[in-house]
Amino acid sequence: MRNTSALKNSKLMCYYNGQKVTRAEFIQLKQLEKAVKNYDFLDVDVHNGFNYPPCAIAIATDDKRDFELVQAQWGYVPGKMSTDEAIAFRRKLTTLNFKAENLWVSESGKRSMWKDAARTRRCLVLSTGIIESRHVPKIGKKGQELKETIKYPYQVTLKDHEYFWLPGIYSDWVNTDTGEVTKTFAIGITKANELMKQVHNSKLRMPCILTDQLAWEWLMGDLSDDRITEIAMTQIPSGLLERCTIGAEYRLEGVINKKDYPELPEIKQEFLDQEVLEFDHWRN
């Protein structure tokens, strides 16, 4: 099932995520590790969230002493719903992401649908690179900037890391048509750092990327609501990220090919050098 309504409102981020681990022998979380060879789903260049694909997430064991790597459908569905109800729910709300600042109260001031899951069903989402497009205005015949833009896709990765962790929350969707239980999830997004303000310049948001310690705490910790919010708001310094422009085939073919765009303006380095972040827990 494909969420065409979500496509019309797809500027929030992050809706494209890579999970292709080829160099690491183990997926590690502090002192715990899982052998990559034991999983046949860690080989995807790009997951397109609008297809609600099965993705790799880490969930804690009941005793919080270990974690499991499992597949879950990207696109959060709470509780019991029929297939048609789930399709309508996702079309209306686009539940691939959750805003860290709306975990408890929605933007309309009502009780957030994420609230219970944020307290009791936190997970980690594996990433080997996120993808977002930079919008550059087209130039008219008289040299003026037009409202219409050209989209240039970037892959953004963490320096010296083949993979990293994003905070997620999950739900077991019980399909009332079939009785099937499907684990579903959403990824936490926060305010953009200076790099992502230039890359994802339509909405100024980015996925929250966690340190190893914060990832452990998010998954295993007995946390207060304030601490949950604090972790979910984490902004990674721009200098810890790498970026490259890629070809548009990532959307339909699900493959990453680096591509140069000679006409594309450079990222403005002075903003990166002068960066001050509101929620920088990487330097603490």
Buried (B, 14 or more C-beta within 10 A) or exposed (E): EEBEBBEEEBBBBBBBBBBBBEEBEEBEBEEBEBEBEEBEBBEBBBBBBBBBBBBBBBBBEEEEEEBEBBBBBBBBBBEEBEEEBBBEBBBEBBBBBBBBBBBBEBEEEEEBBBBBBBBEBBBBBBBBBBBBBBBBEEEEEEEEEEEEBBEBBBBBBBEEBBBBBBBBBBBBBBBBEEEEEBBBBBBBBBBBBBBBBBBBBBBBBBBBBBBEEBBBBBBBBEBEEEEBBBBBBBBBBBBBBBBBBBBEBBBEEBEBEEEEEEEEEEBEEEBBEEBEBEBBBBEE
